[in-house]
Amino acid sequence: MDDARVDNVEKAAGITIVLLVILGVTQVVLGEGIAKSVALTANGIDCIGDGFVSAIVWAGLKFFRKSADDKFHYGYFKMENLASAAAAVVMLLLASYIGYRAYMQLTNPHEIYLPFVGAAVALIAAVIAWGIGLYKFVKGRKLQLDSLRLDAVNTLKDGTASFLAVVALILSAKGYPIADAVVGFIIAAIIASIGFTTIKEAGFMLVDACDAECFIKRIHIQSMVEELPSVESAHVVRLRRTGPVIQGEIEIEVSDTMSVHKAHELRLTIQRMVKDQFSDVERLTVVAVPYKEPISANQCT
């Protein structure tokens, strides 16, 4: 993993934290103290929460860079998955609070003050969030960091929520105060859906589940290895994703007369071949066992 690129991502996460918190506090103060807008307040809380999510991701990246040691033999890659799960829990808590505020506005609507000022602030927040979100999404995809991609989606979602707040404030100014509550519910639903999906995906990785992509790679690796002349058969292919990389093991059957030197060369060939085909496979353990001829029906009789 490129340390320079990870450094850039860490800096971007730090800048995001500061910007989102400033935008969030501004919108909460304006929405709660002046405009009395649920949508603007909810979006401000969402911004602050997104800043906290970015802080969790930033902490996860710090652990991610630590090398394997005597206690964590496989490194700290799964800290990134834990960071994703923790960020998702924060998102669900925010969604619950925003939903409650939207319900109160729906059952007891009130006039929105200075809606166009609030709309201008929300629009600025939307543009900034979209720009930061796109940058982090591109970086997260290049580095194959799930927590960073979650953070990017969360920031893009925040920009969309800010734009919805703009729409709600304009509609409220036109005499439709219910729009404020409706947008609050929409923001809460968006946050909750992303949170549940993230918890599911992070949970699968933490328990070493093999998803559809992993299953396809497993079949492909097995078929590639079995095409080698020295390999009689390949089975017991296990793969697991740890953060941005995949670790696995494969058992191959070879001739019982094969020397240790030849078996070692075959192992290196398999590892190199798999690495060339799937760059995210960081470690592949190859176990060679003697080939056993299948017992025919005639031999049994």
MIDOSE-1310 file (N, C-alpha, C; in nm, 2 decimals, decimal comma, always signed):
residues 301
mdda	+0,09/-0,12/+0,00/+0,00/+0,00/+0,00/+0,09/+0,12/+0,00; +0,06/+0,22/-0,09/+0,14/+0,34/-0,10/+0,12/+0,43/+0,02; +0,23/+0,45/+0,10/+0,22/+0,53/+0,22/+0,20/+0,68/+0,19; +0,25/+0,73/+0,07/+0,23/+0,87/+0,04/+0,09/+0,89/+0,01
rvdn	+0,02/+0,80/-0,06/-0,12/+0,82/-0,09/-0,21/+0,81/+0,04; -0,17/+0,72/+0,13/-0,24/+0,71/+0,25/-0,22/+0,84/+0,33; -0,10/+0,90/+0,33/-0,08/+1,03/+0,39/-0,17/+1,14/+0,34; -0,19/+1,14/+0,21/-0,28/+1,24/+0,14/-0,42/+1,22/+0,19
veka	-0,46/+1,09/+0,20/-0,60/+1,06/+0,24/-0,62/+1,10/+0,39; -0,52/+1,08/+0,47/-0,53/+1,12/+0,61/-0,54/+1,27/+0,62; -0,47/+1,35/+0,54/-0,48/+1,49/+0,54/-0,62/+1,54/+0,49; -0,67/+1,47/+0,39/-0,80/+1,50/+0,34/-0,91/+1,47/+0,45
agit	-0,89/+1,36/+0,52/-0,99/+1,33/+0,63/-0,98/+1,44/+0,74; -0,86/+1,48/+0,77/-0,85/+1,59/+0,87/-0,92/+1,72/+0,83; -0,89/+1,76/+0,70/-0,96/+1,88/+0,65/-1,11/+1,87/+0,65; -1,16/+1,75/+0,62/-1,30/+1,72/+0,61/-1,36/+1,74/+0,75
ivll	-1,30/+1,69/+0,85/-1,35/+1,70/+0,99/-1,37/+1,84/+1,02; -1,27/+1,93/+1,00/-1,29/+2,07/+1,04/-1,40/+2,14/+0,96; -1,40/+2,12/+0,83/-1,50/+2,18/+0,74/-1,64/+2,14/+0,78; -1,66/+2,01/+0,80/-1,80/+1,96/+0,83/-1,85/+2,01/+0,96
vilg	-1,76/+2,01/+1,06/-1,80/+2,06/+1,19/-1,84/+2,21/+1,19; -1,76/+2,29/+1,12/-1,79/+2,43/+1,10/-1,92/+2,45/+1,03; -1,94/+2,38/+0,92/-2,07/+2,39/+0,85/-2,18/+2,35/+0,93; -2,16/+2,24/+1,01/-2,27/+2,18/+1,09/-2,31/+2,28/+1,20
vtqv	-2,21/+2,33/+1,27/-2,24/+2,42/+1,38/-2,32/+2,55/+1,33; -2,27/+2,60/+1,21/-2,34/+2,72/+1,15/-2,48/+2,69/+1,12; -2,51/+2,57/+1,06/-2,65/+2,54/+1,03/-2,73/+2,51/+1,15; -2,68/+2,45/+1,25/-2,75/+2,42/+1,38/-2,79/+2,55/+1,44
vlge	-2,69/+2,64/+1,46/-2,72/+2,77/+1,52/-2,83/+2,85/+1,44; -2,81/+2,85/+1,31/-2,91/+2,92/+1,23/-3,04/+2,86/+1,23; -3,05/+2,72/+1,22/-3,17/+2,65/+1,21/-3,25/+2,65/+1,34; -3,17/+2,63/+1,45/-3,24/+2,62/+1,58/-3,27/+2,75/+1,64
giak	-3,17/+2,84/+1,63/-3,19/+2,97/+1,70/-3,25/+3,08/+1,62; -3,25/+3,08/+1,49/-3,30/+3,19/+1,41/-3,41/+3,14/+1,32; -3,38/+3,05/+1,22/-3,48/+3,01/+1,12/-3,59/+2,92/+1,18; -3,56/+2,85/+1,28/-3,65/+2,75/+1,34/-3,69/+2,64/+1,24
sval	-3,59/+2,60/+1,16/-3,61/+2,50/+1,06/-3,56/+2,36/+1,10; -3,65/+2,26/+1,09/-3,61/+2,13/+1,12/-3,51/+2,07/+1,02; -3,53/+2,10/+0,89/-3,45/+2,05/+0,78/-3,31/+2,11/+0,80; -3,30/+2,24/+0,83/-3,17/+2,30/+0,84/-3,09/+2,25/+0,96
tang	-3,17/+2,24/+1,07/-3,11/+2,19/+1,20/-3,06/+2,04/+1,18; -3,15/+1,96/+1,11/-3,12/+1,82/+1,09/-2,99/+1,81/+1,00; -2,99/+1,90/+0,90/-2,87/+1,89/+0,81/-2,74/+1,94/+0,89; -2,76/+2,03/+0,98/-2,64/+2,07/+1,06/-2,59/+1,96/+1,15
idci	-2,69/+1,89/+1,21/-2,65/+1,78/+1,30/-2,59/+1,67/+1,21; -2,64/+1,65/+1,09/-2,59/+1,55/+1,00/-2,44/+1,59/+0,96; -2,42/+1,72/+0,94/-2,28/+1,76/+0,91/-2,18/+1,73/+1,02; -2,23/+1,76/+1,15/-2,14/+1,74/+1,26/-2,12/+1,59/+1,28
gdgf	-2,23/+1,51/+1,26/-2,21/+1,37/+1,27/-2,12/+1,31/+1,16; -2,13/+1,37/+1,04/-2,03/+1,33/+0,93/-1,89/+1,36/+0,97; -1,87/+1,48/+1,04/-1,74/+1,51/+1,09/-1,69/+1,41/+1,18; -1,78/+1,36/+1,27/-1,74/+1,25/+1,36/-1,71/+1,12/+1,29
vsai	-1,79/+1,09/+1,19/-1,76/+0,98/+1,11/-1,62/+0,99/+1,04; -1,59/+1,10/+0,99/-1,46/+1,12/+0,93/-1,35/+1,11/+1,03; -1,37/+1,15/+1,15/-1,27/+1,13/+1,26/-1,25/+0,99/+1,29; -1,36/+0,91/+1,29/-1,34/+0,76/+1,31/-1,26/+0,70/+1,20
vwag	-1,29/+0,74/+1,08/-1,22/+0,69/+0,96/-1,07/+0,73/+0,97; -1,05/+0,85/+1,01/-0,91/+0,90/+1,03/-0,83/+0,81/+1,13; -0,90/+0,78/+1,24/-0,84/+0,70/+1,34/-0,82/+0,56/+1,29; -0,91/+0,51/+1,21/-0,90/+0,37/+1,14/-0,78/+0,37/+1,05
lkff	-0,75/+0,48/+0,98/-0,64/+0,48/+0,89/-0,51/+0,48/+0,96; -0,51/+0,54/+1,08/-0,39/+0,54/+1,16/-0,35/+0,39/+1,20; -0,45/+0,32/+1,25/-0,43/+0,18/+1,28/-0,40/+0,10/+1,16; -0,46/+0,13/+1,05/-0,44/+0,05/+0,92/-0,30/+0,05/+0,88
rksa	-0,22/+0,15/+0,91/-0,08/+0,16/+0,86/+0,01/+0,09/+0,95; -0,03/+0,04/+1,07/+0,06/-0,03/+1,16/+0,09/-0,17/+1,10; +0,22/-0,21/+1,12/+0,26/-0,34/+1,07/+0,22/-0,45/+1,16; +0,22/-0,57/+1,11/+0,19/-0,69/+1,19/+0,30/-0,70/+1,31
ddkf	+0,25/-0,75/+1,42/+0,34/-0,76/+1,53/+0,31/-0,90/+1,60; +0,37/-0,92/+1,72/+0,36/-1,04/+1,79/+0,21/-1,07/+1,84; +0,14/-0,96/+1,86/+0,00/-0,97/+1,91/-0,10/-0,99/+1,79; -0,08/-0,91/+1,69/-0,17/-0,91/+1,57/-0,09/-0,96/+1,45
hygy	-0,09/-1,09/+1,43/+0,00/-1,16/+1,33/-0,04/-1,12/+1,19; -0,16/-1,08/+1,17/-0,21/-1,05/+1,03/-0,22/-0,90/+1,01; -0,17/-0,82/+1,10/-0,17/-0,68/+1,09/-0,30/-0,62/+1,14; -0,32/-0,49/+1,12/-0,43/-0,42/+1,17/-0,54/-0,38/+1,07
fkme	-0,54/-0,46/+0,96/-0,63/-0,43/+0,85/-0,78/-0,42/+0,90; -0,82/-0,51/+0,99/-0,96/-0,52/+1,03/-1,00/-0,40/+1,11; -0,91/-0,32/+1,16/-0,94/-0,20/+1,23/-1,02/-0,11/+1,14; -0,99/-0,12/+1,01/-1,06/-0,04/+0,91/-1,21/-0,08/+0,91
nlas	-1,24/-0,21/+0,92/-1,37/-0,26/+0,92/-1,44/-0,22/+1,05; -1,37/-0,22/+1,16/-1,43/-0,18/+1,29/-1,47/-0,03/+1,28; -1,38/+0,05/+1,21/-1,41/+0,19/+1,20/-1,53/+0,21/+1,12; -1,55/+0,13/+1,01/-1,67/+0,14/+0,93/-1,80/+0,11/+1,01
aaaa	-1,79/+0,01/+1,09/-1,91/-0,03/+1,17/-1,94/+0,08/+1,28; -1,83/+0,13/+1,34/-1,86/+0,24/+1,44/-1,92/+0,36/+1,38; -1,87/+0,40/+1,26/-1,92/+0,51/+1,19/-2,07/+0,49/+1,15; -2,11/+0,37/+1,11/-2,24/+0,33/+1,08/-2,34/+0,35/+1,20
vvml	-2,29/+0,31/+1,32/-2,37/+0,32/+1,44/-2,40/+0,46/+1,47; -2,30/+0,55/+1,45/-2,32/+0,69/+1,47/-2,43/+0,75/+1,37; -2,42/+0,70/+1,25/-2,52/+0,74/+1,15/-2,66/+0,70/+1,19; -2,68/+0,58/+1,24/-2,81/+0,54/+1,28/-2,87/+0,62/+1,39
llas	-2,78/+0,65/+1,49/-2,82/+0,74/+1,60/-2,87/+0,88/+1,55; -2,79/+0,93/+1,46/-2,83/+1,06/+1,40/-2,96/+1,05/+1,33; -2,98/+0,94/+1,25/-3,11/+0,92/+1,18/-3,23/+0,92/+1,27; -3,21/+0,85/+1,38/-3,32/+0,84/+1,48/-3,36/+0,98/+1,53
yigy	-3,26/+1,06/+1,57/-3,29/+1,19/+1,62/-3,35/+1,28/+1,52; -3,30/+1,28/+1,40/-3,36/+1,36/+1,29/-3,50/+1,32/+1,26; -3,53/+1,19/+1,26/-3,66/+1,14/+1,24/-3,76/+1,19/+1,35; -3,71/+1,20/+1,47/-3,79/+1,25/+1,58/-3,82/+1,40/+1,56
raym	-3,72/+1,48/+1,53/-3,75/+1,62/+1,50/-3,84/+1,64/+1,39; -3,83/+1,56/+1,28/-3,92/+1,58/+1,17/-4,06/+1,54/+1,21; -4,08/+1,44/+1,29/-4,22/+1,41/+1,33/-4,28/+1,52/+1,41; -4,20/+1,58/+1,50/-4,25/+1,70/+1,58/-4,29/+1,81/+1,49
qltn	-4,22/+1,84/+1,38/-4,25/+1,95/+1,29/-4,37/+1,91/+1,21; -4,39/+1,78/+1,18/-4,51/+1,74/+1,10/-4,64/+1,75/+1,18; -4,63/+1,71/+1,31/-4,75/+1,72/+1,39/-4,78/+1,86/+1,44; -4,68/+1,94/+1,45/-4,69/+2,08/+1,50/-4,61/+2,18/+1,42
phei	-4,65/+2,20/+1,29/-4,58/+2,28/+1,20/-4,57/+2,43/+1,24; -4,46/+2,50/+1,22/-4,45/+2,64/+1,25/-4,38/+2,71/+1,14; -4,39/+2,84/+1,14/-4,33/+2,93/+1,03/-4,18/+2,92/+1,04; -4,12/+2,92/+0,92/-3,97/+2,93/+0,91/-3,93/+3,07/+0,89
ylpf	-3,83/+3,12/+0,97/-3,78/+3,25/+0,96/-3,65/+3,26/+0,87; -3,64/+3,37/+0,80/-3,52/+3,39/+0,71/-3,49/+3,26/+0,63; -3,59/+3,21/+0,56/-3,56/+3,09/+0,48/-3,45/+3,10/+0,38; -3,45/+3,22/+0,31/-3,35/+3,23/+0,20/-3,21/+3,24/+0,25
vgaa	-3,19/+3,30/+0,37/-3,05/+3,30/+0,43/-3,01/+3,15/+0,46; -3,10/+3,08/+0,52/-3,08/+2,94/+0,55/-3,05/+2,86/+0,43; -3,13/+2,89/+0,32/-3,11/+2,82/+0,19/-2,97/+2,85/+0,14; -2,92/+2,97/+0,15/-2,79/+3,01/+0,10/-2,68/+2,93/+0,17
vali	-2,69/+2,92/+0,30/-2,59/+2,85/+0,38/-2,59/+2,70/+0,35; -2,71/+2,64/+0,33/-2,73/+2,50/+0,30/-2,67/+2,47/+0,16; -2,69/+2,57/+0,07/-2,63/+2,55/-0,07/-2,48/+2,55/-0,07; -2,42/+2,64/+0,01/-2,28/+2,64/+0,02/-2,23/+2,51/+0,08
aavi	-2,30/+2,46/+0,18/-2,26/+2,33/+0,24/-2,27/+2,22/+0,14; -2,37/+2,22/+0,06/-2,39/+2,12/-0,04/-2,27/+2,11/-0,14; -2,24/+2,23/-0,19/-2,13/+2,24/-0,29/-2,00/+2,19/-0,23; -1,97/+2,23/-0,11/-1,84/+2,19/-0,04/-1,84/+2,04/-0,02
awgi	-1,95/+1,99/+0,03/-1,96/+1,84/+0,06/-1,95/+1,76/-0,06; -2,01/+1,80/-0,17/-2,00/+1,72/-0,30/-1,86/+1,72/-0,35; -1,79/+1,83/-0,34/-1,65/+1,84/-0,38/-1,56/+1,75/-0,30; -1,57/+1,75/-0,17/-1,49/+1,67/-0,08/-1,53/+1,52/-0,10
glyk	-1,66/+1,49/-0,11/-1,70/+1,36/-0,12/-1,65/+1,29/-0,25; -1,65/+1,36/-0,36/-1,60/+1,30/-0,49/-1,45/+1,27/-0,47; -1,38/+1,37/-0,41/-1,23/+1,34/-0,39/-1,20/+1,22/-0,31; -1,28/+1,21/-0,20/-1,25/+1,09/-0,11/-1,30/+0,96/-0,18
fvkg	-1,40/+0,97/-0,26/-1,45/+0,84/-0,32/-1,35/+0,79/-0,42; -1,29/+0,88/-0,50/-1,19/+0,84/-0,59/-1,06/+0,78/-0,52; -1,02/+0,85/-0,41/-0,91/+0,80/-0,34/-0,94/+0,66/-0,27; -1,06/+0,65/-0,22/-1,10/+0,53/-0,15/-1,10/+0,41/-0,25
rklq	-1,15/+0,44/-0,37/-1,15/+0,33/-0,47/-1,01/+0,29/-0,52; -0,92/+0,39/-0,53/-0,79/+0,35/-0,57/-0,71/+0,27/-0,46; -0,74/+0,31/-0,33/-0,67/+0,24/-0,22/-0,75/+0,12/-0,17; -0,87/+0,10/-0,22/-0,96/-0,01/-0,18/-0,98/-0,01/-0,03
ldsl	-1,01/+0,11/+0,02/-1,04/+0,12/+0,16/-1,19/+0,14/+0,18; -1,26/+0,04/+0,24/-1,40/+0,05/+0,26/-1,44/+0,16/+0,35; -1,37/+0,19/+0,45/-1,41/+0,30/+0,55/-1,40/+0,43/+0,48; -1,30/+0,45/+0,39/-1,29/+0,58/+0,32/-1,40/+0,59/+0,21
rlda	-1,44/+0,48/+0,15/-1,55/+0,49/+0,05/-1,68/+0,52/+0,13; -1,70/+0,46/+0,25/-1,81/+0,49/+0,33/-1,81/+0,63/+0,36; -1,70/+0,69/+0,40/-1,69/+0,83/+0,44/-1,72/+0,91/+0,32; -1,68/+0,87/+0,20/-1,70/+0,95/+0,08/-1,85/+0,95/+0,05
vntl	-1,92/+0,83/+0,06/-2,06/+0,82/+0,03/-2,14/+0,90/+0,13; -2,09/+0,90/+0,26/-2,15/+0,97/+0,36/-2,14/+1,12/+0,34; -2,03/+1,17/+0,29/-2,01/+1,31/+0,26/-2,10/+1,35/+0,14; -2,10/+1,27/+0,04/-2,19/+1,29/-0,08/-2,33/+1,30/-0,04
kdgt	-2,37/+1,21/+0,05/-2,51/+1,21/+0,10/-2,53/+1,34/+0,18; -2,43/+1,38/+0,25/-2,45/+1,51/+0,32/-2,47/+1,63/+0,23; -2,40/+1,62/+0,12/-2,43/+1,73/+0,02/-2,57/+1,72/-0,04; -2,62/+1,60/-0,07/-2,75/+1,58/-0,12/-2,85/+1,63/-0,01
asfl	-2,83/+1,59/+0,12/-2,92/+1,64/+0,22/-2,92/+1,79/+0,23; -2,80/+1,85/+0,21/-2,80/+2,00/+0,22/-2,88/+2,06/+0,11; -2,87/+2,00/-0,01/-2,95/+2,05/-0,12/-3,10/+2,03/-0,10; -3,14/+1,92/-0,04/-3,28/+1,90/+0,00/-3,32/+2,00/+0,10
avva	-3,23/+2,04/+0,19/-3,27/+2,14/+0,29/-3,29/+2,28/+0,22; -3,22/+2,30/+0,11/-3,24/+2,42/+0,03/-3,38/+2,42/-0,03; -3,42/+2,31/-0,09/-3,55/+2,29/-0,14/-3,66/+2,31/-0,04; -3,64/+2,25/+0,08/-3,74/+2,26/+0,19/-3,76/+2,40/+0,23
lils	-3,65/+2,48/+0,25/-3,66/+2,62/+0,29/-3,72/+2,70/+0,19; -3,70/+2,68/+0,06/-3,76/+2,76/-0,04/-3,91/+2,73/-0,05; -3,95/+2,60/-0,04/-4,09/+2,56/-0,03/-4,16/+2,62/+0,09; -4,09/+2,62/+0,20/-4,15/+2,68/+0,33/-4,17/+2,83/+0,31
akgy	-4,08/+2,90/+0,24/-4,10/+3,04/+0,21/-4,22/+3,06/+0,12; -4,25/+2,96/+0,04/-4,36/+2,98/-0,05/-4,50/+2,94/+0,01; -4,49/+2,90/+0,14/-4,62/+2,87/+0,21/-4,64/+2,72/+0,23; -4,54/+2,64/+0,22/-4,55/+2,50/+0,24/-4,46/+2,45/+0,36
piad	-4,50/+2,48/+0,48/-4,41/+2,45/+0,59/-4,40/+2,30/+0,61; -4,49/+2,22/+0,56/-4,48/+2,07/+0,57/-4,35/+2,02/+0,50; -4,31/+2,09/+0,40/-4,19/+2,05/+0,33/-4,07/+2,03/+0,42; -4,06/+2,12/+0,52/-3,95/+2,11/+0,62/-3,95/+1,97/+0,69
avvg	-4,07/+1,92/+0,73/-4,07/+1,79/+0,80/-4,05/+1,68/+0,70; -4,10/+1,69/+0,58/-4,08/+1,59/+0,48/-3,94/+1,57/+0,45; -3,86/+1,68/+0,43/-3,72/+1,67/+0,40/-3,64/+1,61/+0,52; -3,69/+1,64/+0,64/-3,63/+1,58/+0,75/-3,64/+1,43/+0,76
fiia	-3,76/+1,38/+0,72/-3,78/+1,24/+0,71/-3,69/+1,18/+0,60; -3,68/+1,24/+0,49/-3,60/+1,19/+0,38/-3,45/+1,18/+0,42; -3,40/+1,29/+0,48/-3,26/+1,29/+0,53/-3,24/+1,17/+0,63; -3,33/+1,15/+0,72/-3,32/+1,04/+0,82/-3,32/+0,91/+0,75
aiia	-3,40/+0,89/+0,65/-3,41/+0,76/+0,57/-3,28/+0,74/+0,50; -3,23/+0,84/+0,43/-3,10/+0,82/+0,36/-2,99/+0,78/+0,45; -2,98/+0,85/+0,57/-2,87/+0,81/+0,66/-2,89/+0,67/+0,71; -3,01/+0,63/+0,75/-3,04/+0,50/+0,80/-3,01/+0,39/+0,70
sigf	-3,04/+0,41/+0,58/-3,02/+0,31/+0,48/-2,87/+0,28/+0,46; -2,79/+0,39/+0,45/-2,65/+0,38/+0,44/-2,59/+0,31/+0,56; -2,64/+0,35/+0,68/-2,59/+0,29/+0,80/-2,61/+0,14/+0,81; -2,73/+0,09/+0,78/-2,76/-0,05/+0,78/-2,68/-0,13/+0,68
ttik	-2,67/-0,08/+0,56/-2,59/-0,14/+0,46/-2,44/-0,16/+0,50; -2,39/-0,05/+0,56/-2,25/-0,05/+0,61/-2,23/-0,15/+0,72; -2,32/-0,16/+0,81/-2,30/-0,25/+0,92/-2,30/-0,40/+0,87; -2,39/-0,42/+0,77/-2,40/-0,56/+0,71/-2,27/-0,59/+0,65
eagf	-2,21/-0,50/+0,56/-2,09/-0,53/+0,49/-1,97/-0,55/+0,58; -1,96/-0,46/+0,68/-1,85/-0,46/+0,78/-1,86/-0,59/+0,86; -1,98/-0,63/+0,90/-2,00/-0,75/+0,98/-1,96/-0,87/+0,90; -1,99/-0,88/+0,77/-1,95/-0,99/+0,69/-1,79/-1,01/+0,68
mlvd	-1,73/-0,89/+0,67/-1,58/-0,90/+0,67/-1,52/-0,94/+0,80; -1,58/-0,89/+0,91/-1,53/-0,92/+1,04/-1,54/-1,07/+1,08; -1,64/-1,14/+1,02/-1,66/-1,28/+1,05/-1,60/-1,36/+0,93; -1,52/-1,30/+0,84/-1,46/-1,37/+0,73/-1,56/-1,44/+0,63
acda	-1,67/-1,37/+0,61/-1,77/-1,43/+0,51/-1,71/-1,41/+0,37; -1,75/-1,50/+0,28/-1,71/-1,49/+0,14/-1,82/-1,45/+0,06; -1,82/-1,33/+0,01/-1,93/-1,28/-0,07/-1,92/-1,33/-0,22; -2,01/-1,28/-0,30/-2,01/-1,32/-0,44/-1,88/-1,30/-0,51
ecfi	-1,82/-1,18/-0,49/-1,69/-1,15/-0,56/-1,58/-1,25/-0,51; -1,58/-1,27/-0,38/-1,48/-1,37/-0,32/-1,50/-1,51/-0,38; -1,63/-1,55/-0,39/-1,66/-1,68/-0,45/-1,61/-1,70/-0,59; -1,63/-1,60/-0,67/-1,58/-1,60/-0,81/-1,43/-1,61/-0,82
krih	-1,36/-1,53/-0,73/-1,22/-1,54/-0,73/-1,17/-1,68/-0,69; -1,24/-1,74/-0,59/-1,20/-1,87/-0,54/-1,21/-1,97/-0,65; -1,32/-1,97/-0,73/-1,33/-2,06/-0,84/-1,23/-2,04/-0,95; -1,20/-1,91/-0,98/-1,10/-1,88/-1,08/-0,96/-1,93/-1,04
iqsm	-0,92/-1,90/-0,91/-0,79/-1,94/-0,86/-0,78/-2,10/-0,87; -0,88/-2,17/-0,83/-0,88/-2,31/-0,83/-0,86/-2,36/-0,98; -0,93/-2,31/-1,07/-0,92/-2,35/-1,21/-0,79/-2,32/-1,27; -0,73/-2,20/-1,24/-0,60/-2,17/-1,29/-0,49/-2,26/-1,24
veel	-0,50/-2,29/-1,11/-0,40/-2,38/-1,05/-0,41/-2,52/-1,10; -0,53/-2,57/-1,13/-0,55/-2,71/-1,18/-0,50/-2,72/-1,32; -0,48/-2,61/-1,39/-0,43/-2,61/-1,53/-0,28/-2,64/-1,54; -0,21/-2,62/-1,42/-0,06/-2,64/-1,42/-0,03/-2,79/-1,44
psve	+0,06/-2,83/-1,52/+0,09/-2,97/-1,54/+0,13/-3,05/-1,42; +0,20/-2,98/-1,32/+0,25/-3,05/-1,20/+0,14/-3,07/-1,10; +0,03/-3,01/-1,12/-0,08/-3,01/-1,02/-0,18/-3,11/-1,06; -0,21/-3,22/-0,98/-0,31/-3,32/-1,01/-0,45/-3,27/-0,98
sahv	-0,46/-3,19/-0,87/-0,59/-3,13/-0,84/-0,57/-3,03/-0,73; -0,67/-2,94/-0,72/-0,66/-2,83/-0,62/-0,79/-2,82/-0,55; -0,79/-2,80/-0,43/-0,91/-2,79/-0,35/-0,89/-2,72/-0,22; -0,98/-2,71/-0,13/-0,98/-2,64/+0,00/-0,93/-2,50/-0,03
vrlr	-0,99/-2,42/-0,12/-0,95/-2,28/-0,14/-1,03/-2,20/-0,05; -0,96/-2,13/+0,04/-1,02/-2,04/+0,14/-0,97/-1,90/+0,12; -1,06/-1,80/+0,11/-1,02/-1,66/+0,09/-1,10/-1,58/+0,19; -1,03/-1,48/+0,24/-1,10/-1,38/+0,33/-1,04/-1,24/+0,31
rtgp	-1,13/-1,15/+0,31/-1,09/-1,01/+0,29/-1,06/-0,94/+0,43; -0,94/-0,88/+0,44/-0,91/-0,81/+0,56/-0,87/-0,66/+0,52; -0,97/-0,57/+0,53/-0,95/-0,44/+0,49/-0,94/-0,43/+0,34; -0,84/-0,38/+0,28/-0,83/-0,36/+0,13/-0,76/-0,48/+0,06
viqg	-0,72/-0,58/+0,14/-0,64/-0,69/+0,08/-0,72/-0,83/+0,11; -0,67/-0,93/+0,03/-0,73/-1,06/+0,05/-0,62/-1,16/+0,09; -0,65/-1,24/+0,19/-0,56/-1,35/+0,23/-0,62/-1,48/+0,21; -0,55/-1,58/+0,18/-0,61/-1,71/+0,16/-0,52/-1,83/+0,16
eiei	-0,57/-1,95/+0,14/-0,49/-2,07/+0,13/-0,55/-2,16/+0,03; -0,46/-2,25/-0,03/-0,51/-2,35/-0,12/-0,43/-2,47/-0,10; -0,49/-2,59/-0,11/-0,43/-2,72/-0,10/-0,42/-2,78/-0,24; -0,30/-2,83/-0,28/-0,28/-2,89/-0,41/-0,23/-3,03/-0,39
evsd	-0,27/-3,12/-0,48/-0,22/-3,26/-0,48/-0,12/-3,27/-0,59; +0,00/-3,32/-0,55/+0,11/-3,34/-0,65/+0,16/-3,48/-0,64; +0,25/-3,51/-0,73/+0,31/-3,65/-0,73/+0,39/-3,67/-0,60; +0,37/-3,79/-0,55/+0,44/-3,82/-0,42/+0,59/-3,83/-0,44
tmsv	+0,64/-3,83/-0,57/+0,78/-3,84/-0,59/+0,84/-3,70/-0,61; +0,76/-3,59/-0,61/+0,81/-3,46/-0,63/+0,90/-3,42/-0,51; +1,02/-3,36/-0,55/+1,11/-3,31/-0,45/+1,07/-3,19/-0,38; +1,13/-3,16/-0,26/+1,09/-3,04/-0,19/+1,12/-2,92/-0,27
hkah	+1,24/-2,92/-0,34/+1,28/-2,81/-0,42/+1,17/-2,78/-0,53; +1,13/-2,88/-0,60/+1,02/-2,86/-0,70/+0,89/-2,81/-0,65; +0,86/-2,86/-0,53/+0,73/-2,82/-0,46/+0,74/-2,67/-0,43; +0,86/-2,63/-0,38/+0,88/-2,49/-0,35/+0,87/-2,40/-0,47
elrl	+0,93/-2,44/-0,58/+0,92/-2,37/-0,71/+0,78/-2,36/-0,75; +0,70/-2,47/-0,74/+0,56/-2,47/-0,78/+0,48/-2,37/-0,69; +0,51/-2,37/-0,57/+0,44/-2,28/-0,47/+0,46/-2,13/-0,52; +0,59/-2,10/-0,55/+0,62/-1,96/-0,59/+0,55/-1,93/-0,72
tiqr	+0,54/-2,03/-0,81/+0,48/-2,01/-0,94/+0,33/-1,98/-0,92; +0,26/-2,05/-0,83/+0,12/-2,03/-0,81/+0,10/-1,90/-0,74; +0,18/-1,86/-0,65/+0,16/-1,73/-0,58/+0,18/-1,62/-0,68; +0,28/-1,63/-0,76/+0,31/-1,52/-0,86/+0,19/-1,51/-0,96
mvkd	+0,14/-1,63/-1,01/+0,03/-1,63/-1,11/-0,09/-1,57/-1,05; -0,12/-1,60/-0,92/-0,25/-1,55/-0,86/-0,23/-1,40/-0,84; -0,11/-1,36/-0,80/-0,09/-1,22/-0,77/-0,10/-1,13/-0,90; -0,05/-1,19/-1,01/-0,06/-1,12/-1,14/-0,21/-1,11/-1,18
qfsd	-0,29/-1,21/-1,15/-0,43/-1,20/-1,19/-0,51/-1,12/-1,09; -0,48/-1,13/-0,96/-0,56/-1,06/-0,86/-0,46/-0,98/-0,77; -0,44/-0,85/-0,80/-0,34/-0,78/-0,73/-0,38/-0,76/-0,58; -0,51/-0,77/-0,54/-0,55/-0,75/-0,40/-0,52/-0,87/-0,32
verl	-0,48/-0,98/-0,38/-0,44/-1,10/-0,30/-0,30/-1,08/-0,24; -0,30/-1,04/-0,11/-0,17/-1,01/-0,05/-0,09/-1,13/-0,01; -0,16/-1,23/+0,04/-0,09/-1,35/+0,09/-0,17/-1,48/+0,05; -0,11/-1,58/-0,01/-0,17/-1,70/-0,04/-0,08/-1,82/+0,00
tvva	-0,13/-1,89/+0,10/-0,06/-2,01/+0,15/-0,09/-2,13/+0,07; +0,02/-2,19/+0,01/+0,00/-2,31/-0,07/+0,05/-2,43/+0,00; -0,04/-2,53/+0,02/-0,01/-2,65/+0,09/-0,01/-2,77/-0,01; +0,11/-2,84/-0,02/+0,12/-2,95/-0,12/+0,10/-3,08/-0,04
vpyk	+0,02/-3,17/-0,09/+0,00/-3,30/-0,03/+0,01/-3,41/-0,14; +0,05/-3,53/-0,11/+0,07/-3,64/-0,21/-0,07/-3,67/-0,28; -0,06/-3,69/-0,41/-0,18/-3,72/-0,49/-0,21/-3,87/-0,46; -0,34/-3,90/-0,45/-0,39/-4,03/-0,42/-0,48/-4,07/-0,54
epis	-0,44/-4,18/-0,61/-0,52/-4,23/-0,72/-0,66/-4,27/-0,67; -0,77/-4,23/-0,74/-0,90/-4,27/-0,70/-0,92/-4,42/-0,71; -0,99/-4,47/-0,62/-1,02/-4,62/-0,62/-1,13/-4,65/-0,71; -1,11/-4,73/-0,81/-1,21/-4,77/-0,91/-1,30/-4,87/-0,86
anqc	-1,42/-4,89/-0,92/-1,52/-4,99/-0,88/-1,46/-5,13/-0,89; -1,38/-5,16/-1,00/-1,32/-5,29/-1,01/-1,22/-5,33/-0,90; -1,15/-5,22/-0,85/-1,06/-5,25/-0,74/-1,13/-5,28/-0,61; -1,25/-5,22/-0,60/-1,32/-5,25/-0,47/-1,37/-5,39/-0,47
t	-1,40/-5,45/-0,59/-1,45/-5,58/-0,59/-1,34/-5,68/-0,59
